[in-house]
Amino acid sequence: MNSPALKEWSAAVRALLDGRQTVLLRKGGIHEKRFALDPAAAAAAPFLLFPTVAHSHAQRVRPEHRDLLAPDGQEADSTEEAVVLRAGAKVVAAVQVNRPEAIEEIADLHIWTAESVRADRLDFRPRHRLTVLVVQAHPLAVPIRLPRTPEHAGCASWVQLAAPQDFGAPVHDAQTLAAIAGRVRDSVG
């Protein structure tokens, strides 16, 4: 079974599962012209979250969320040999950022520093608009460990994985996420 998987920082995946984060900020990878929802995701179907990690993530995450970078007693979800999938999500709303000066108004919906949002998202490829994805996160019923393959490499947003989508109950209910989507639209849309 092939499933679409969105690449996202491992700390952000953990924050989604913890309920600390409800949005993802996307512009697309270096090898993409711009971010686009996978056709399955565009139809509001759930997709897997593929954890990524880099040493520079520590300074890009606000101090109160740095515990997500190296959870005590847990193996890293993303290594050179394997990845551990723990979550999936579905897009509740995709809002293009038309008012970047208001991006700080939604800072409590994610774990990134203001500097990281500015440098890594807003200023990266300035001709392309940033998209805020309001997502409904779901833990996987059982985490899946996959060997890392060459197909997982590169700066692309989406990968296809031979993995089932066996999701648990959502972290946040639809009503909560609809309110967050409205707030995002009012702030930056």
ABEGO torsion letter per residue (X at the ends): XBBBBBBBBAAAAAAAAAGABABBBBAEBAABABBBBBAAAAAGBBBBBBBBBBAAAAAABBAAAAAAABBBGBBBABBAABBBBABBBBBABBBBBABAAAAAAAAAABABBAAAAAAAAAABGAABBBBBBBBBBBBBABBBBBBBBAAABEBBABBBBBBBBBBBBBABBAAAAAAAAAAAAAAAX
